[in-house]
Amino acid sequence: MSVIQNGYCTLAQFKSYIEPPGQTLSIDAADDEIIKTLIEVASRRVDNLCGRVFYPYIETRSYDIPDDDTIWFDADLLAVAALTNGDSTSIAPTEYILKPANAYPKYCLKLKNVSSSIWLTDSDASGEQVIDVLAYWGYHEQYSRFAWVLAGTLAAAIADTTTLTATMTAGHKLDASGVQIIKIDAEIMNTVSVVANVVTVTARGDNGSAAVTHLIGSSIYYWQPMEDITALTIEIARVMYRSRYGENVDVTSTYTPAGIIVTPRSLPVWAQEVIKKYQRLV
């Protein structure tokens, strides 16, 4: 079975996109596995084309003590979990602000003008890579409003850190085909499938998170990628899917002395515009 990590669309979304009007694509186990592989490839292709990732991951990134009160991030920051000074002491969220103030992702962290904290060196008096930022990283322009969507709650506790299944309450909103990133408390997982109310995941503690136990009634959230990133992923996967049969809706015909040569075009203009919009500038 194909396992998709951090995909930007589901199997259901892809099949809905490519199915002819008035028809519904049936389940084809072999073909569905191929589609899942294409979704994974297309998702990573989006990352490579844009120079950034559009899924959440938890990581500690280290920075030099700056010349002023501001640390500039080298990745897209969504939320800080912990900020540790050079002397290994924690700096409280009340002591700093993230910028920009009203948009995501965040690109820098600044100590407040009224903060009592200052940047400190480590025990060796070094200021190099001593400020640690443990955070959720990734790109999402509507992180606080639309990134994490409530899917339901646990109908039974998860009592260990190795079990790959969880039982949810009835009426949950997870996609049956899997291919979703979920979060329970601070633990992130990727789903494989959802059968009735039982969700199966690829691994515990994915994307840099820690595998922990969870109480009954704990909320389960799924990651909702930005709509244009989902559309771009589907379009890239569609081109690859159709090419299996020598098909491509967008073609260029070139007239030569040898006859007409038909070649696939690159992605449509709208897809190229999405890539250009989100390309990371270094």
TORVEX-29788 format. One line per 5 residues: their letters; for each residue x, y, z of N, C-alpha, C. Coordinates in nm, 2 decimals. Layout:
N
A> X:Y:Z:X:Y:Z:X:Y:Z  ...
***
This chain:
282
MSVIQ> 0.08:-0.12:0.00:0.00:0.00:0.00:0.09:0.12:0.00  0.06:0.22:-0.09:0.13:0.34:-0.09:0.10:0.42:0.03  0.21:0.48:0.09:0.20:0.56:0.21:0.24:0.70:0.17  0.15:0.80:0.19:0.17:0.94:0.15:0.21:1.02:0.27  0.32:1.08:0.27:0.36:1.17:0.38:0.34:1.32:0.34
NGYCT> 0.26:1.39:0.41:0.24:1.53:0.39:0.19:1.57:0.25  0.09:1.50:0.20:0.03:1.53:0.07:-0.06:1.65:0.08  -0.07:1.72:-0.03:-0.15:1.84:-0.04:-0.29:1.82:-0.10  -0.32:1.70:-0.14:-0.46:1.67:-0.17:-0.49:1.53:-0.14  -0.62:1.50:-0.13:-0.66:1.36:-0.10:-0.69:1.28:-0.23
LAQFK> -0.70:1.15:-0.22:-0.74:1.07:-0.33:-0.87:1.11:-0.38  -0.97:1.14:-0.29:-1.10:1.18:-0.33:-1.10:1.31:-0.40  -1.02:1.40:-0.36:-1.01:1.53:-0.43:-0.96:1.52:-0.57  -0.86:1.43:-0.59:-0.80:1.41:-0.72:-0.90:1.35:-0.81  -0.97:1.24:-0.77:-1.06:1.17:-0.85:-1.18:1.26:-0.89
SYIEP> -1.22:1.34:-0.80:-1.33:1.43:-0.82:-1.29:1.53:-0.93  -1.17:1.57:-0.93:-1.12:1.67:-1.03:-1.11:1.61:-1.17  -1.07:1.49:-1.18:-1.05:1.43:-1.32:-1.17:1.36:-1.37  -1.27:1.33:-1.29:-1.39:1.25:-1.34:-1.47:1.34:-1.44  -1.52:1.27:-1.54:-1.61:1.35:-1.64:-1.74:1.39:-1.57
PGQTL> -1.80:1.50:-1.62:-1.93:1.55:-1.57:-2.03:1.44:-1.57  -2.11:1.43:-1.46:-2.21:1.34:-1.45:-2.17:1.19:-1.42  -2.04:1.17:-1.40:-1.99:1.04:-1.37:-1.92:1.03:-1.24  -1.91:0.92:-1.18:-1.83:0.90:-1.06:-1.73:0.78:-1.08  -1.61:0.81:-1.06:-1.50:0.71:-1.08:-1.52:0.60:-0.97
SIDAA> -1.51:0.48:-1.01:-1.53:0.37:-0.92:-1.39:0.34:-0.85  -1.40:0.26:-0.74:-1.28:0.23:-0.67:-1.20:0.12:-0.75  -1.08:0.15:-0.78:-0.99:0.06:-0.84:-0.86:0.05:-0.76  -0.84:-0.05:-0.68:-0.73:-0.06:-0.59:-0.60:-0.03:-0.65  -0.57:-0.10:-0.77:-0.44:-0.08:-0.83:-0.42:0.07:-0.88
DDEII> -0.52:0.12:-0.94:-0.51:0.26:-0.99:-0.51:0.36:-0.88  -0.58:0.33:-0.77:-0.58:0.42:-0.66:-0.44:0.43:-0.60  -0.37:0.31:-0.60:-0.23:0.31:-0.54:-0.14:0.40:-0.63  -0.16:0.39:-0.76:-0.08:0.47:-0.85:-0.10:0.62:-0.83  -0.23:0.65:-0.81:-0.27:0.79:-0.79:-0.21:0.84:-0.66
KTLIE> -0.21:0.76:-0.56:-0.15:0.81:-0.43:0.00:0.84:-0.45  0.07:0.75:-0.52:0.21:0.78:-0.55:0.23:0.91:-0.62  0.14:0.94:-0.72:0.15:1.06:-0.80:0.12:1.18:-0.71  0.03:1.17:-0.61:0.00:1.28:-0.52:0.12:1.31:-0.44  0.19:1.21:-0.39:0.31:1.23:-0.31:0.42:1.30:-0.40
VASRR> 0.44:1.25:-0.52:0.54:1.31:-0.61:0.50:1.45:-0.64  0.38:1.48:-0.67:0.33:1.61:-0.70:0.35:1.71:-0.58  0.32:1.66:-0.46:0.33:1.74:-0.34:0.48:1.78:-0.32  0.57:1.69:-0.34:0.71:1.73:-0.32:0.76:1.81:-0.44  0.70:1.79:-0.56:0.73:1.88:-0.67:0.69:2.02:-0.64
VDNLC> 0.58:2.04:-0.58:0.54:2.18:-0.54:0.64:2.24:-0.44  0.69:2.16:-0.35:0.79:2.21:-0.25:0.91:2.25:-0.33  0.96:2.17:-0.42:1.08:2.20:-0.49:1.07:2.32:-0.58  0.95:2.33:-0.65:0.93:2.45:-0.73:0.93:2.58:-0.66  0.87:2.57:-0.54:0.85:2.70:-0.46:0.97:2.72:-0.36
GRVFY> 1.05:2.62:-0.33:1.16:2.64:-0.24:1.12:2.65:-0.10  1.00:2.59:-0.06:0.95:2.59:0.08:0.85:2.48:0.09  0.81:2.45:0.21:0.71:2.34:0.23:0.58:2.40:0.28  0.47:2.34:0.25:0.33:2.38:0.28:0.27:2.29:0.38  0.34:2.21:0.45:0.29:2.13:0.56:0.36:2.17:0.69
PYIET> 0.30:2.14:0.80:0.35:2.18:0.93:0.46:2.07:0.98  0.56:2.12:1.04:0.66:2.04:1.10:0.72:2.11:1.22  0.76:2.03:1.32:0.81:2.08:1.45:0.96:2.06:1.45  1.03:2.17:1.48:1.18:2.16:1.48:1.24:2.27:1.56  1.35:2.24:1.62:1.43:2.35:1.69:1.53:2.40:1.59
RSYDI> 1.53:2.53:1.57:1.63:2.59:1.48:1.71:2.69:1.57  1.84:2.69:1.54:1.93:2.77:1.63:1.98:2.89:1.55  2.00:3.00:1.63:2.04:3.13:1.56:2.15:3.20:1.65  2.23:3.27:1.58:2.33:3.36:1.64:2.26:3.47:1.72  2.33:3.52:1.83:2.28:3.64:1.89:2.29:3.75:1.79
PDDDT> 2.18:3.82:1.77:2.18:3.93:1.67:2.25:4.06:1.73  2.28:4.15:1.64:2.34:4.28:1.68:2.23:4.37:1.75  2.11:4.34:1.73:2.00:4.42:1.79:1.91:4.32:1.86  1.78:4.36:1.87:1.68:4.28:1.94:1.60:4.18:1.86  1.64:4.16:1.73:1.55:4.09:1.64:1.63:3.97:1.58
IWFDA> 1.56:3.85:1.58:1.61:3.73:1.51:1.53:3.71:1.38  1.60:3.70:1.27:1.54:3.68:1.14:1.54:3.53:1.11  1.42:3.48:1.08:1.42:3.33:1.06:1.46:3.30:0.92  1.51:3.18:0.90:1.56:3.12:0.77:1.46:3.02:0.72  1.34:3.02:0.78:1.23:2.93:0.74:1.10:3.00:0.77
DLLAV> 0.99:2.95:0.72:0.86:3.01:0.75:0.81:2.96:0.88  0.78:3.05:0.98:0.74:3.02:1.11:0.59:3.04:1.13  0.52:2.94:1.19:0.38:2.94:1.21:0.35:2.97:1.36  0.41:2.91:1.45:0.39:2.93:1.59:0.51:2.88:1.68  0.54:2.96:1.78:0.65:2.92:1.86:0.60:2.84:1.98
AALTN> 0.68:2.73:2.00:0.65:2.64:2.12:0.73:2.68:2.24  0.86:2.71:2.21:0.95:2.75:2.32:1.07:2.83:2.26  1.11:2.93:2.33:1.23:3.01:2.30:1.33:3.00:2.41  1.45:2.96:2.38:1.55:2.93:2.48:1.67:3.03:2.45  1.71:3.10:2.56:1.82:3.19:2.55:1.96:3.12:2.55
GDSTS> 2.06:3.19:2.52:2.20:3.12:2.51:2.24:3.06:2.64  2.19:3.10:2.75:2.23:3.04:2.88:2.13:2.93:2.92  2.05:2.88:2.82:1.96:2.77:2.84:1.83:2.81:2.93  1.81:2.93:2.95:1.69:2.97:3.02:1.58:3.00:2.92  1.45:2.98:2.96:1.34:3.01:2.87:1.31:3.16:2.87
IAPTE> 1.26:3.21:2.75:1.21:3.34:2.74:1.06:3.33:2.72  0.98:3.39:2.80:0.84:3.38:2.80:0.78:3.45:2.68  0.67:3.41:2.63:0.60:3.47:2.51:0.57:3.62:2.54  0.55:3.65:2.67:0.52:3.79:2.70:0.64:3.89:2.68  0.76:3.83:2.65:0.88:3.91:2.64:0.91:3.94:2.49
YILKP> 0.84:3.88:2.40:0.87:3.91:2.26:0.74:3.91:2.17  0.76:3.96:2.05:0.66:3.96:1.95:0.71:3.90:1.82  0.61:3.85:1.74:0.65:3.80:1.61:0.60:3.89:1.50  0.67:3.90:1.39:0.63:3.99:1.28:0.62:3.91:1.15  0.53:3.94:1.06:0.44:4.06:1.07:0.33:4.03:1.17
ANAYP> 0.27:4.14:1.22:0.17:4.13:1.33:0.05:4.06:1.29  0.00:4.08:1.17:-0.14:4.04:1.14:-0.13:3.95:1.01  -0.03:3.87:0.99:-0.02:3.79:0.88:0.07:3.67:0.91  0.06:3.56:0.83:0.14:3.44:0.84:0.20:3.41:0.70  0.31:3.34:0.70:0.39:3.30:0.82:0.47:3.42:0.88
KYCLK> 0.53:3.40:0.99:0.61:3.50:1.06:0.76:3.49:1.01  0.82:3.61:0.99:0.96:3.61:0.94:1.06:3.65:1.04  1.02:3.71:1.16:1.12:3.74:1.26:1.06:3.75:1.40  1.15:3.74:1.50:1.11:3.75:1.64:1.18:3.87:1.70  1.11:3.95:1.77:1.17:4.07:1.83:1.14:4.08:1.98
LKNVS> 1.24:4.10:2.06:1.22:4.13:2.20:1.15:4.26:2.21  1.05:4.26:2.30:0.97:4.38:2.32:1.05:4.50:2.37  1.01:4.62:2.34:1.08:4.74:2.39:1.09:4.74:2.54  0.98:4.69:2.61:0.97:4.69:2.75:1.02:4.56:2.82  1.07:4.47:2.73:1.11:4.34:2.79:1.23:4.35:2.88
SSIWL> 1.23:4.26:2.98:1.34:4.26:3.08:1.45:4.16:3.03  1.42:4.09:2.92:1.51:3.99:2.87:1.61:4.05:2.77  1.73:3.99:2.77:1.83:4.03:2.68:1.89:3.90:2.62  1.95:3.91:2.50:2.02:3.79:2.45:2.14:3.76:2.53  2.16:3.63:2.57:2.28:3.59:2.65:2.36:3.49:2.58
TDSDA> 2.49:3.49:2.60:2.58:3.38:2.54:2.57:3.26:2.62  2.63:3.15:2.57:2.63:3.02:2.64:2.74:3.02:2.74  2.76:2.90:2.81:2.87:2.89:2.91:3.01:2.91:2.86  3.03:2.90:2.73:3.16:2.93:2.67:3.17:3.07:2.62  3.08:3.16:2.66:3.07:3.30:2.61:3.06:3.31:2.46
SGEQV> 3.00:3.21:2.40:2.98:3.21:2.26:2.84:3.26:2.23  2.83:3.34:2.12:2.70:3.39:2.07:2.65:3.32:1.95  2.73:3.22:1.90:2.69:3.15:1.77:2.60:3.04:1.79  2.48:3.04:1.72:2.38:2.94:1.72:2.35:2.90:1.87  2.32:2.99:1.95:2.29:2.96:2.09:2.14:3.00:2.13
IDVLA> 2.07:3.07:2.04:1.93:3.10:2.06:1.85:2.99:1.99  1.77:2.92:2.07:1.70:2.80:2.01:1.55:2.84:2.00  1.49:2.82:1.88:1.35:2.84:1.86:1.28:2.71:1.82  1.21:2.66:1.92:1.13:2.54:1.89:0.99:2.58:1.85  0.95:2.54:1.73:0.83:2.60:1.67:0.77:2.51:1.56
YWGYH> 0.65:2.54:1.53:0.58:2.49:1.41:0.62:2.57:1.29  0.68:2.50:1.19:0.73:2.57:1.07:0.65:2.52:0.95  0.65:2.60:0.84:0.58:2.56:0.72:0.51:2.69:0.67  0.45:2.68:0.56:0.39:2.80:0.50:0.23:2.78:0.49  0.16:2.88:0.55:0.02:2.88:0.54:-0.02:3.03:0.57
EQYSR> -0.09:3.09:0.48:-0.12:3.23:0.49:-0.24:3.26:0.59  -0.32:3.15:0.62:-0.43:3.17:0.71:-0.42:3.07:0.82  -0.30:3.06:0.88:-0.27:2.96:0.98:-0.36:2.96:1.10  -0.39:3.08:1.16:-0.47:3.09:1.28:-0.61:3.06:1.25  -0.66:3.07:1.13:-0.80:3.06:1.10:-0.84:2.93:1.03
FAWVL> -0.76:2.89:0.94:-0.81:2.78:0.85:-0.71:2.66:0.84  -0.60:2.67:0.90:-0.50:2.56:0.88:-0.54:2.43:0.95  -0.57:2.44:1.07:-0.61:2.32:1.15:-0.77:2.32:1.16  -0.83:2.22:1.11:-0.98:2.21:1.12:-1.02:2.10:1.21  -1.11:2.12:1.30:-1.16:2.02:1.39:-1.22:1.91:1.32
AGTLA> -1.17:1.79:1.34:-1.23:1.67:1.27:-1.32:1.59:1.36  -1.30:1.60:1.49:-1.38:1.52:1.58:-1.30:1.50:1.71  -1.34:1.40:1.79:-1.27:1.37:1.92:-1.24:1.22:1.93  -1.15:1.18:2.02:-1.12:1.04:2.04:-1.24:0.98:2.12  -1.28:0.86:2.07:-1.38:0.79:2.15:-1.32:0.69:2.25
AAIAD> -1.19:0.68:2.24:-1.11:0.59:2.34:-0.98:0.65:2.35  -0.92:0.64:2.47:-0.79:0.70:2.50:-0.68:0.62:2.41  -0.57:0.69:2.38:-0.45:0.62:2.32:-0.35:0.61:2.44  -0.34:0.49:2.49:-0.26:0.47:2.61:-0.11:0.45:2.59  -0.07:0.44:2.47:0.08:0.42:2.45:0.12:0.51:2.33
TTTLT> 0.25:0.49:2.30:0.31:0.58:2.20:0.35:0.50:2.07  0.29:0.38:2.06:0.33:0.30:1.94:0.21:0.25:1.86  0.09:0.25:1.92:-0.03:0.21:1.85:-0.06:0.30:1.73  -0.09:0.23:1.61:-0.11:0.31:1.49:-0.25:0.33:1.45  -0.34:0.29:1.54:-0.49:0.32:1.51:-0.55:0.39:1.63
ATMTA> -0.66:0.47:1.60:-0.73:0.54:1.70:-0.88:0.54:1.66  -0.96:0.53:1.77:-1.11:0.53:1.75:-1.16:0.67:1.77  -1.24:0.72:1.67:-1.30:0.85:1.68:-1.45:0.84:1.71  -1.50:0.94:1.76:-1.65:0.95:1.78:-1.72:0.95:1.65  -1.84:0.91:1.64:-1.92:0.91:1.52:-1.94:1.05:1.47
GHKLD> -1.94:1.07:1.33:-1.96:1.20:1.28:-1.84:1.28:1.25  -1.72:1.21:1.26:-1.60:1.28:1.23:-1.59:1.33:1.09  -1.49:1.41:1.06:-1.47:1.47:0.93:-1.35:1.43:0.85  -1.29:1.32:0.89:-1.17:1.27:0.82:-1.20:1.20:0.69  -1.11:1.22:0.59:-1.13:1.16:0.46:-1.10:1.01:0.47
ASGVQ> -1.19:0.93:0.42:-1.18:0.78:0.42:-1.06:0.73:0.35  -1.01:0.80:0.25:-0.90:0.75:0.17:-0.77:0.78:0.24  -0.77:0.85:0.35:-0.65:0.88:0.42:-0.58:1.01:0.35  -0.45:1.01:0.35:-0.37:1.11:0.29:-0.40:1.25:0.35  -0.41:1.25:0.49:-0.43:1.37:0.56:-0.33:1.38:0.67
IIKID> -0.29:1.50:0.71:-0.21:1.53:0.83:-0.30:1.56:0.94  -0.29:1.49:1.05:-0.37:1.52:1.17:-0.29:1.55:1.29  -0.36:1.62:1.39:-0.29:1.66:1.51:-0.38:1.63:1.63  -0.32:1.55:1.72:-0.39:1.53:1.85:-0.30:1.59:1.96  -0.35:1.68:2.04:-0.27:1.76:2.13:-0.15:1.82:2.04
AEIMN> -0.03:1.79:2.08:0.08:1.84:2.00:0.15:1.74:1.91  0.09:1.62:1.90:0.14:1.51:1.82:0.08:1.52:1.68  0.17:1.51:1.58:0.13:1.51:1.44:0.15:1.38:1.38  0.05:1.34:1.29:0.05:1.21:1.23:0.00:1.22:1.09  0.03:1.13:1.00:-0.02:1.12:0.86:-0.12:1.00:0.86
TVSVV> -0.24:1.02:0.80:-0.33:0.91:0.80:-0.31:0.82:0.68  -0.34:0.69:0.69:-0.33:0.59:0.58:-0.47:0.56:0.53  -0.56:0.54:0.62:-0.70:0.51:0.59:-0.79:0.54:0.71  -0.92:0.55:0.68:-1.02:0.57:0.78:-1.14:0.48:0.75  -1.16:0.37:0.83:-1.26:0.28:0.81:-1.36:0.30:0.93
ANVVT> -1.48:0.34:0.89:-1.59:0.38:0.99:-1.53:0.49:1.08  -1.51:0.45:1.21:-1.46:0.55:1.30:-1.31:0.52:1.35  -1.25:0.43:1.27:-1.11:0.39:1.31:-1.01:0.45:1.21  -0.92:0.53:1.25:-0.82:0.59:1.17:-0.69:0.52:1.19  -0.62:0.49:1.08:-0.49:0.43:1.08:-0.39:0.53:1.03
VTARG> -0.27:0.54:1.10:-0.17:0.64:1.07:-0.04:0.57:1.02  0.05:0.64:0.95:0.17:0.58:0.91:0.27:0.56:1.02  0.28:0.65:1.11:0.37:0.64:1.22:0.33:0.74:1.33  0.38:0.72:1.45:0.35:0.81:1.56:0.46:0.91:1.57  0.42:1.03:1.61:0.52:1.14:1.62:0.58:1.18:1.49
DNGSA> 0.50:1.20:1.39:0.55:1.25:1.26:0.59:1.39:1.26  0.66:1.43:1.15:0.70:1.57:1.13:0.77:1.64:1.25  0.85:1.56:1.31:0.93:1.62:1.42:0.86:1.63:1.56  0.73:1.59:1.56:0.66:1.59:1.69:0.70:1.47:1.77  0.65:1.47:1.90:0.68:1.36:1.99:0.55:1.28:2.00
AVTHL> 0.57:1.15:2.00:0.46:1.05:2.03:0.43:1.05:2.18  0.30:1.08:2.21:0.26:1.09:2.35:0.13:1.02:2.36  0.08:0.99:2.48:-0.05:0.93:2.51:-0.16:1.04:2.50  -0.28:1.00:2.47:-0.39:1.10:2.46:-0.51:1.05:2.53  -0.58:1.14:2.60:-0.70:1.11:2.68:-0.82:1.09:2.59
IGSSI> -0.92:1.01:2.64:-1.05:1.01:2.57:-1.11:1.15:2.56  -1.17:1.18:2.45:-1.23:1.31:2.43:-1.13:1.41:2.38  -1.01:1.38:2.36:-0.91:1.47:2.30:-0.95:1.51:2.16  -0.93:1.64:2.12:-0.97:1.69:1.99:-0.87:1.64:1.89  -0.92:1.61:1.77:-0.84:1.57:1.65:-0.86:1.68:1.54
YYWQP> -0.75:1.73:1.49:-0.76:1.83:1.39:-0.69:1.77:1.26  -0.74:1.82:1.15:-0.67:1.78:1.02:-0.62:1.91:0.96  -0.50:1.90:0.89:-0.44:2.01:0.82:-0.51:2.04:0.69  -0.54:2.16:0.67:-0.61:2.20:0.55:-0.51:2.29:0.47  -0.45:2.23:0.36:-0.36:2.31:0.28:-0.43:2.43:0.22
MEDIT> -0.36:2.53:0.18:-0.42:2.64:0.11:-0.48:2.59:-0.03  -0.59:2.65:-0.07:-0.66:2.60:-0.18:-0.58:2.60:-0.31  -0.50:2.71:-0.33:-0.43:2.71:-0.46:-0.31:2.61:-0.46  -0.26:2.58:-0.34:-0.16:2.47:-0.33:-0.22:2.34:-0.36  -0.34:2.31:-0.31:-0.41:2.19:-0.34:-0.43:2.18:-0.49
ALTIE> -0.48:2.29:-0.55:-0.51:2.29:-0.69:-0.39:2.26:-0.78  -0.28:2.32:-0.74:-0.15:2.31:-0.81:-0.10:2.16:-0.80  -0.11:2.10:-0.68:-0.08:1.96:-0.66:-0.16:1.87:-0.75  -0.29:1.89:-0.75:-0.38:1.81:-0.83:-0.34:1.82:-0.98  -0.32:1.95:-1.03:-0.28:1.97:-1.17:-0.15:1.90:-1.21
IARVM> -0.05:1.90:-1.12:0.07:1.83:-1.15:0.05:1.68:-1.16  -0.03:1.63:-1.06:-0.06:1.49:-1.06:-0.14:1.45:-1.18  -0.23:1.54:-1.22:-0.31:1.51:-1.34:-0.23:1.49:-1.46  -0.13:1.58:-1.48:-0.05:1.57:-1.60:0.03:1.44:-1.60  0.08:1.40:-1.48:0.16:1.28:-1.47:0.06:1.16:-1.50
YRSRY> -0.06:1.17:-1.44:-0.15:1.06:-1.46:-0.19:1.03:-1.60  -0.23:1.14:-1.67:-0.27:1.13:-1.81:-0.15:1.09:-1.90  -0.03:1.12:-1.87:0.09:1.09:-1.95:0.11:0.94:-1.95  0.05:0.86:-1.86:0.06:0.72:-1.86:0.00:0.66:-1.98  -0.10:0.73:-2.04:-0.17:0.68:-2.15:-0.14:0.76:-2.28
GENVD> -0.03:0.84:-2.27:0.00:0.92:-2.38:-0.09:1.04:-2.40  -0.17:1.07:-2.30:-0.27:1.18:-2.31:-0.22:1.30:-2.24  -0.26:1.42:-2.30:-0.23:1.55:-2.23:-0.33:1.65:-2.30  -0.41:1.71:-2.22:-0.51:1.80:-2.27:-0.44:1.92:-2.33  -0.34:1.97:-2.27:-0.26:2.09:-2.32:-0.15:2.04:-2.41
VTSTY> -0.15:2.07:-2.54:-0.05:2.02:-2.63:-0.01:2.14:-2.72  0.11:2.13:-2.77:0.16:2.22:-2.87:0.19:2.14:-3.00  0.14:2.19:-3.11:0.16:2.13:-3.24:0.27:2.21:-3.31  0.37:2.14:-3.35:0.48:2.20:-3.43:0.49:2.14:-3.57  0.48:2.23:-3.67:0.48:2.18:-3.81:0.63:2.18:-3.86
TPAGI> 0.67:2.06:-3.90:0.81:2.05:-3.95:0.81:1.98:-4.09  0.92:1.98:-4.16:0.92:1.90:-4.29:0.89:1.76:-4.27  0.91:1.70:-4.15:0.88:1.56:-4.13:0.73:1.54:-4.09  0.66:1.65:-4.07:0.52:1.63:-4.04:0.49:1.71:-3.91  0.37:1.68:-3.85:0.33:1.75:-3.73:0.38:1.68:-3.60
IVTPR> 0.45:1.75:-3.52:0.50:1.69:-3.39:0.41:1.75:-3.28  0.35:1.66:-3.20:0.27:1.71:-3.09:0.34:1.68:-2.96  0.36:1.78:-2.88:0.44:1.77:-2.76:0.35:1.83:-2.64  0.36:1.77:-2.52:0.29:1.83:-2.41:0.34:1.96:-2.37  0.25:2.05:-2.33:0.30:2.18:-2.28:0.33:2.16:-2.14
SLPVW> 0.40:2.27:-2.08:0.42:2.27:-1.94:0.29:2.30:-1.87  0.29:2.33:-1.74:0.17:2.35:-1.67:0.10:2.48:-1.72  -0.03:2.48:-1.70:-0.11:2.60:-1.75:-0.06:2.73:-1.68  -0.10:2.84:-1.74:-0.06:2.97:-1.69:-0.09:2.99:-1.55  -0.22:2.95:-1.51:-0.26:2.98:-1.37:-0.17:2.90:-1.27
AQEVI> -0.12:2.78:-1.31:-0.04:2.70:-1.22:0.10:2.77:-1.21  0.15:2.82:-1.32:0.28:2.89:-1.32:0.27:3.02:-1.23  0.15:3.08:-1.23:0.13:3.20:-1.15:0.13:3.17:-1.00  0.08:3.05:-0.97:0.08:3.01:-0.83:0.22:2.98:-0.78  0.30:2.91:-0.87:0.44:2.88:-0.84:0.51:3.01:-0.81
KKYQR> 0.50:3.11:-0.90:0.57:3.24:-0.89:0.53:3.31:-0.77  0.40:3.30:-0.73:0.36:3.37:-0.61:0.42:3.32:-0.49  0.44:3.19:-0.48:0.49:3.13:-0.35:0.64:3.10:-0.35  0.71:3.13:-0.46:0.85:3.10:-0.47:0.93:3.17:-0.36  1.01:3.10:-0.29:1.09:3.17:-0.18:1.20:3.24:-0.24
LV> 1.22:3.37:-0.20:1.33:3.45:-0.25:1.44:3.45:-0.15  1.56:3.41:-0.19:1.67:3.41:-0.09:1.76:3.53:-0.12
***
